[in-house]
Amino acid sequence: MIINNGKGSRLGLILMVTIIILNTCSINQKLQVSDEYYVSSENNINGDSENIEEKIYEQKVFSKDFKSLTFSTKSLILGEPLYNMNSENPIIINFDLLRNYQESIQYQIIHCDRDWKKSNVLTMDAIDGFDLDYIENQEISYGPVQQYVNYNFKLPNDNTDFLISGNYIIKIFKEGESKNPLATLKFYVSEQISTINFIVDKSRDVEQSKYLQSFELECTYNSSEIVDPYSNIFINIQQNHQEFDQFWLSEPNFIKENKLVFLPNDSQTFNGGNEFRFFDMSSFRNGSQRIEKIYFNDTTYNVKLKKDVRRSFKQYLQYKDMNGRFFIRTYDFDQANSQSEYGLVNFRLPMKKLNNDSVYLFGQLTNWKVDNNYLMTYDSVNNYYQKNCLLKQGYYNYIYVVLNSNGVSTRKIEGAHFETNNDYVLKMYYNDPLNLIDRILSYKIVKSN
């Protein structure tokens, strides 16, 4: 019996050890699964974070109700989306939402690098005050058929100021809905501590000299503050705010005292383009030079423009334009911002259909974007491209551009002339290796003539 009891005890001990080992393995297995779960979640989170960090912001309108975006100052109707640091001249941002009721609208300011990716700068290091705030100035329209609410706010203001220069995105959205913005706007803050000398001349290419504008450039810099200007200075040049028609310059040809010199070369050319087309619909009671007919149909004013002409082979005609901009005004009422009417403007461009090409309206009225909301459709019965756009009373500039597999071109419809008066928008960036930000040392607009 003693022997049998010993065997029973031994068997019981073995059984207990086996159970403990099995339970331990099960627990380890569960822990391993649990660890893998959390690791996977962290990887997902990191992945999302990387996607957010890599996101490239752009000037874009997401809501069809967001209309008539303008930048101005107290003294300038045609302003730039630009604030010069330490200036006492804030920028006024104005827009409409097509609705008959007021609601809480917010804006958020995001600091970006020169490629429009969110920078690594902490908000408190970029903004003095609030980067998120409400737009308090709003006024519901009174009088016009198309009802809307006009919003405007200033930057900087009592709640918000800028501590550093650079690119900023202004995100506009309904209260609490920042993930579904109404629009994202590009905004620039410049230190204006450098000067840029920009010279436009004919192209040295004899065959293209009548069509192209070449340029050379030199800019000043503070040699005691700027580290390695050959590697850290970047200059962006846009013709008439056209992102599809721009140059980036770096590594100057040589440095002369405190000046960086970029000499002309065969690749540094822009199509001269043509003067912007225009129309004036400041009054719906009286016509103007470019308007064929204004009539009221159902619930909307209709503005039928005179047919445009393809200018690719036309002789150059010089006249003053605003290089693609518009401004709001009305002769029919007193308050342009809240009393101006909206009209459905009909654009028509007679020509043969371009195979494999898409034709777009372009200008400030399209928010300087080649946007599918402004894609022209071809009327095969009347043999013209046409587009209807709902626009607020005012004076407008525009052109037609062509998009195909080779990119965007103004030359195919508008032609190109060396004599054309263009605005060149110059931005001088400094990739500051100490503060790890892209500062804007200078922002300047130069007219080609």
matplotlib code that plots the C-alpha trace (Angstrom):
import matplotlib.pyplot as plt

x = [0.0, 2.8, 4.4, 1.0, 0.4, 3.9, 3.1, -0.2, 1.4, 4.0, 1.4, -0.6, 2.6, 3.3, -0.3, -0.1, 3.1, 1.7, -1.4, 0.8, 3.0, -0.1, -1.6, 1.6, 1.8, -1.8, -1.2, 2.0, 0.1, -2.6, -0.1, 1.7, -1.6, -2.4, 1.1, 0.7, -2.7, -1.3, 1.8, -0.5, -2.6, 0.5, 1.7, -1.7, -1.6, 1.9, 0.9, -2.0, 0.3, 2.8, 0.0, -1.1, 2.4, 3.0, -0.2, 0.3, -2.1, -3.5, -5.8, -9.1, -12.8, -14.7, -18.2, -20.2, -21.7, -18.3, -18.1, -16.3, -13.1, -11.0, -8.0, -7.7, -6.5, -7.9, -6.1, -6.0, -9.0, -6.8, -4.7, -2.4, -2.8, 0.2, 1.0, 4.3, 5.5, 5.3, 3.1, 0.1, -1.8, -3.8, -5.2, -9.0, -10.3, -13.8, -16.1, -19.8, -21.8, -24.9, -27.6, -30.3, -29.3, -26.3, -24.1, -20.9, -17.9, -14.4, -10.9, -7.7, -4.2, -1.5, 2.2, 3.7, 7.1, 7.8, 6.3, 3.0, 3.4, 2.6, 5.8, 7.3, 7.0, 4.8, 1.7, 2.8, 6.1, 4.3, 1.2, 0.8, -2.7, -5.2, -4.6, -8.3, -11.1, -14.5, -15.4, -17.5, -18.1, -21.0, -23.9, -26.9, -27.7, -30.7, -32.2, -30.6, -32.6, -29.8, -29.5, -26.1, -24.2, -21.1, -18.2, -14.9, -12.1, -8.6, -5.2, -3.6, -6.2, -6.7, -6.7, -4.1, -0.7, 2.3, 5.6, 7.4, 7.3, 6.5, 3.6, 0.3, -2.9, -6.1, -8.7, -12.4, -15.1, -18.4, -18.1, -16.5, -16.2, -12.5, -12.2, -14.7, -13.5, -15.4, -12.1, -8.4, -6.6, -2.9, -1.5, 2.0, 3.8, 7.0, 9.8, 10.6, 14.3, 15.7, 15.3, 14.8, 15.7, 13.9, 14.4, 12.3, 13.7, 13.2, 14.3, 17.7, 16.1, 15.7, 12.7, 10.8, 11.9, 8.5, 6.6, 8.7, 9.8, 13.1, 14.4, 17.4, 17.4, 19.5, 18.6, 20.2, 20.8, 22.3, 25.6, 25.9, 22.5, 22.2, 24.0, 25.2, 23.1, 24.1, 22.1, 19.5, 18.1, 15.1, 13.2, 9.8, 8.6, 5.0, 3.5, 0.1, -0.4, -0.3, 1.1, 1.2, 3.6, 6.4, 10.1, 12.2, 15.7, 18.5, 22.3, 23.1, 25.6, 27.8, 27.7, 28.7, 29.1, 25.7, 23.9, 23.0, 23.1, 21.1, 22.1, 19.6, 19.8, 17.8, 15.6, 14.5, 11.6, 7.9, 5.3, 4.5, 0.8, -1.8, -3.7, -6.6, -10.1, -12.6, -16.2, -18.0, -21.4, -21.4, -25.0, -27.8, -29.8, -27.4, -25.2, -21.5, -19.0, -18.6, -22.2, -24.7, -27.8, -29.0, -32.3, -34.2, -35.3, -37.2, -35.2, -31.8, -30.3, -28.7, -25.7, -24.9, -21.5, -20.6, -18.9, -15.1, -12.5, -9.7, -6.5, -3.7, -2.9, -4.3, -2.1, -1.3, -3.6, -2.5, -4.9, -4.9, -6.0, -5.8, -3.8, -6.6, -8.1, -11.6, -13.2, -16.7, -18.8, -22.4, -23.9, -27.4, -27.1, -25.1, -23.3, -21.3, -20.6, -24.1, -26.4, -24.7, -26.7, -25.4, -25.8, -25.4, -22.7, -22.6, -19.1, -18.9, -15.8, -16.5, -13.9, -13.4, -13.3, -9.8, -9.3, -7.6, -7.7, -9.8, -10.6, -11.0, -11.8, -9.0, -8.3, -9.0, -12.6, -11.5, -9.3, -6.2, -6.9, -7.5, -10.7, -13.2, -16.0, -14.9, -14.4, -15.9, -18.3, -18.5, -21.8, -21.6, -24.7, -23.4, -19.7, -18.5, -17.2, -19.5, -19.7, -22.2, -20.8, -22.6, -20.7, -21.2, -21.6, -18.2, -15.4, -13.7, -10.6, -10.2, -8.5, -9.0, -6.4, -6.0, -5.2, -3.8, -1.2, 1.6, 0.2, -1.5, -1.1, -2.4, -0.8, -3.1, -6.1, -4.7, -1.5, 1.8, 3.4, 6.6, 4.9, 2.2, 2.1, 2.3, 2.6, 5.5, 5.0, 8.4, 8.9, 12.4, 12.6, 15.3, 15.6, 16.8, 19.0, 19.0, 15.2, 14.3, 11.7, 11.3, 11.2, 10.0, 12.6, 10.8, 7.5, 7.3, 5.2, 7.0, 5.3, 7.0, 6.9]
y = [0.0, 2.3, 1.6, 2.1, 5.4, 6.6, 5.8, 7.6, 10.6, 10.6, 10.4, 13.2, 15.4, 14.7, 15.5, 18.9, 19.8, 19.0, 21.2, 24.1, 23.8, 23.8, 26.8, 28.7, 28.0, 29.1, 32.3, 33.0, 32.4, 34.8, 37.4, 37.0, 37.4, 40.4, 41.9, 41.4, 43.1, 46.2, 46.3, 46.1, 49.0, 51.1, 50.3, 51.4, 54.6, 55.3, 54.6, 57.1, 59.6, 59.3, 59.8, 62.9, 64.2, 63.5, 65.1, 68.0, 70.9, 72.9, 75.8, 74.1, 74.7, 71.6, 73.1, 74.3, 76.9, 78.6, 81.6, 84.9, 84.5, 87.7, 89.0, 92.7, 95.4, 98.7, 100.4, 97.7, 96.0, 93.6, 92.2, 89.2, 86.4, 87.9, 89.4, 91.2, 90.5, 93.4, 95.3, 97.3, 96.4, 93.1, 91.1, 90.9, 87.5, 87.7, 85.0, 84.0, 80.9, 80.4, 79.9, 81.8, 81.3, 82.1, 79.4, 79.2, 79.0, 78.5, 78.8, 76.9, 78.0, 75.4, 76.1, 74.3, 73.9, 75.2, 72.0, 72.6, 69.7, 70.3, 71.5, 70.1, 73.5, 73.5, 75.7, 77.8, 78.5, 79.6, 81.4, 83.9, 83.3, 81.0, 78.9, 78.0, 80.6, 81.7, 84.0, 86.6, 89.1, 87.7, 89.4, 87.8, 89.3, 91.6, 92.4, 90.0, 87.0, 84.5, 84.6, 84.2, 85.0, 87.1, 86.3, 88.2, 88.2, 89.7, 88.2, 89.0, 90.0, 90.5, 86.7, 85.6, 86.8, 85.2, 84.5, 83.1, 83.5, 80.8, 79.1, 78.7, 76.9, 78.5, 75.8, 77.0, 74.7, 74.5, 74.5, 71.2, 69.8, 70.4, 67.0, 68.2, 71.7, 74.1, 75.3, 75.4, 78.6, 79.3, 82.2, 83.6, 85.4, 87.2, 88.9, 91.2, 91.4, 90.7, 92.5, 90.8, 92.4, 90.6, 91.4, 90.1, 90.1, 88.4, 84.8, 84.3, 81.6, 83.5, 81.4, 81.8, 85.4, 86.7, 84.3, 83.7, 85.8, 84.9, 86.3, 86.9, 87.5, 88.6, 88.9, 90.3, 88.3, 88.8, 86.9, 86.9, 85.2, 83.0, 79.7, 78.2, 80.2, 77.8, 75.0, 76.7, 79.5, 78.6, 81.0, 80.3, 82.2, 82.0, 83.7, 85.2, 82.9, 79.9, 76.9, 75.0, 77.6, 78.1, 77.8, 76.9, 78.4, 77.3, 77.3, 80.7, 81.1, 83.2, 85.4, 89.1, 90.7, 90.2, 89.3, 86.0, 86.1, 83.8, 84.4, 83.8, 80.5, 78.8, 76.9, 79.9, 81.0, 81.5, 81.6, 85.3, 84.4, 87.0, 89.7, 88.3, 88.4, 90.5, 91.3, 93.7, 92.8, 95.4, 96.2, 94.0, 97.0, 98.3, 96.3, 96.6, 96.1, 92.3, 91.3, 90.3, 89.9, 89.9, 88.3, 86.8, 83.2, 81.4, 82.2, 83.3, 86.1, 84.9, 86.8, 85.8, 87.0, 87.7, 84.8, 84.7, 84.2, 81.8, 83.9, 81.4, 83.0, 86.5, 89.6, 90.9, 93.6, 95.5, 96.7, 97.0, 94.0, 92.7, 89.5, 87.1, 88.8, 90.1, 92.4, 92.6, 95.7, 96.7, 99.8, 98.7, 98.8, 100.4, 97.5, 95.3, 92.6, 91.9, 93.4, 92.3, 89.9, 86.5, 85.7, 82.5, 83.6, 81.8, 81.5, 80.5, 79.8, 78.9, 76.5, 73.0, 70.3, 69.5, 65.8, 64.4, 67.9, 69.4, 73.1, 74.9, 78.4, 79.8, 82.8, 84.0, 83.2, 79.5, 80.1, 79.9, 76.2, 74.0, 72.8, 70.3, 72.6, 74.9, 72.3, 73.5, 71.1, 71.0, 71.8, 69.8, 71.5, 75.1, 74.1, 75.9, 75.1, 76.5, 76.8, 78.3, 79.7, 81.3, 84.5, 87.6, 91.1, 92.6, 93.0, 89.8, 88.6, 85.1, 83.0, 79.5, 76.8, 73.3, 70.2, 67.0, 64.3, 66.9, 69.2, 72.6, 75.1, 78.6, 78.9, 76.5, 78.9, 82.2, 82.3, 83.7, 87.2, 88.6, 92.0, 90.7, 92.3, 89.6, 89.5, 87.5, 86.4, 85.9, 84.1, 83.8, 80.8, 80.1, 76.6, 77.5, 74.7, 76.0, 76.3, 73.6, 75.7, 77.3, 81.0, 83.5, 86.3, 88.2, 88.1, 90.4, 90.9, 92.3, 93.3, 92.1, 95.5]
z = [0.0, 0.8, -2.6, -4.3, -2.4, -3.5, -7.1, -6.8, -5.3, -8.0, -10.7, -9.1, -9.0, -12.6, -13.5, -11.6, -13.3, -16.7, -16.0, -14.8, -17.9, -20.2, -18.4, -18.7, -22.4, -22.8, -20.9, -22.9, -26.1, -25.0, -24.1, -27.4, -29.2, -27.0, -27.7, -31.4, -31.3, -29.6, -31.9, -34.9, -33.6, -33.0, -36.5, -37.8, -35.8, -36.9, -40.5, -40.2, -38.6, -41.5, -44.0, -42.2, -42.1, -45.8, -46.8, -49.2, -48.7, -51.6, -52.3, -52.7, -52.4, -51.2, -50.9, -53.9, -51.6, -50.9, -53.3, -54.0, -52.0, -52.0, -50.1, -49.5, -47.1, -45.9, -48.8, -51.5, -53.1, -55.1, -52.3, -52.0, -49.5, -47.8, -44.5, -43.8, -40.3, -37.8, -40.3, -39.1, -42.2, -41.6, -44.4, -44.8, -46.0, -47.4, -48.8, -49.1, -48.3, -50.4, -47.8, -46.1, -42.5, -40.3, -38.7, -36.7, -39.0, -37.7, -39.1, -38.3, -39.1, -40.0, -40.5, -43.5, -45.2, -48.7, -50.2, -48.3, -46.0, -42.3, -40.6, -37.4, -35.7, -32.6, -32.9, -29.9, -31.7, -34.8, -33.6, -30.8, -29.5, -31.0, -34.1, -34.0, -33.8, -34.9, -37.8, -35.9, -38.8, -40.8, -42.5, -44.2, -47.6, -48.0, -51.3, -53.8, -55.3, -54.5, -50.7, -49.0, -45.9, -46.2, -43.9, -43.3, -40.8, -40.4, -40.0, -37.7, -35.2, -31.4, -30.9, -33.4, -34.5, -36.4, -34.7, -37.7, -41.4, -44.0, -45.7, -43.8, -44.6, -43.5, -43.1, -43.0, -41.7, -39.9, -36.1, -34.9, -38.4, -39.1, -40.9, -43.5, -44.5, -46.7, -48.1, -47.6, -48.4, -49.0, -47.0, -46.8, -44.0, -45.1, -43.2, -46.1, -45.1, -48.5, -51.8, -55.2, -58.5, -61.3, -65.0, -67.8, -71.4, -74.7, -75.1, -76.7, -78.8, -82.1, -83.3, -80.0, -79.1, -80.1, -77.9, -74.8, -71.8, -70.2, -66.9, -64.7, -61.0, -58.1, -54.5, -51.3, -48.2, -44.7, -44.8, -41.0, -40.6, -43.6, -43.5, -46.8, -49.3, -52.1, -50.4, -48.3, -50.5, -52.8, -55.0, -56.4, -59.5, -60.7, -63.7, -62.8, -59.8, -62.1, -60.2, -63.4, -64.8, -62.2, -61.6, -58.6, -58.4, -56.1, -56.2, -57.7, -60.4, -58.1, -55.0, -55.3, -51.9, -50.3, -53.5, -55.0, -58.8, -61.1, -64.7, -67.6, -69.5, -72.2, -69.8, -67.7, -69.9, -69.7, -72.5, -72.8, -72.9, -73.7, -71.8, -69.8, -71.1, -69.1, -68.5, -66.2, -64.6, -61.9, -63.0, -64.0, -65.1, -67.7, -70.1, -70.6, -73.4, -73.1, -72.2, -74.8, -72.7, -69.0, -68.2, -65.3, -65.6, -62.9, -59.8, -61.3, -63.2, -66.4, -67.9, -71.5, -72.5, -76.1, -77.8, -77.3, -80.0, -80.1, -80.0, -80.7, -84.1, -83.5, -83.5, -80.1, -78.7, -75.7, -73.1, -69.3, -67.4, -63.8, -64.7, -63.8, -60.8, -60.0, -57.5, -56.2, -56.8, -57.7, -59.2, -58.4, -54.6, -51.8, -50.1, -52.4, -49.9, -48.7, -51.5, -54.8, -56.9, -58.1, -61.8, -63.9, -66.4, -69.7, -71.4, -75.0, -77.1, -80.8, -82.2, -83.4, -80.7, -79.5, -79.4, -76.3, -74.7, -72.0, -71.9, -68.6, -67.4, -65.3, -63.1, -59.6, -60.2, -60.3, -57.2, -59.4, -59.9, -63.0, -61.4, -62.8, -61.6, -64.4, -67.1, -70.5, -72.3, -76.1, -77.9, -81.1, -82.5, -82.2, -82.4, -79.3, -75.8, -73.1, -69.3, -66.9, -63.6, -60.7, -60.0, -57.8, -59.4, -60.1, -62.7, -63.8, -65.7, -67.1, -69.7, -71.2, -70.6, -72.1, -70.1, -71.7, -71.0, -71.4, -68.7, -68.8, -71.6, -72.1, -75.6, -77.5, -77.2, -75.9, -77.9, -76.7, -77.1, -75.7, -75.2, -72.8, -69.4, -66.8, -63.0, -61.7, -58.1, -56.4, -53.1, -51.5, -49.0, -46.5, -45.2, -41.7, -40.5, -36.9, -36.4, -39.0, -40.8, -44.3, -43.7, -46.3, -46.6, -49.3, -51.3, -54.3, -57.4, -60.6, -63.8, -66.9, -68.7]

ax = plt.figure().add_subplot(projection="3d")
ax.plot(x, y, z, "-o")
ax.set_aspect("equal")
plt.show()
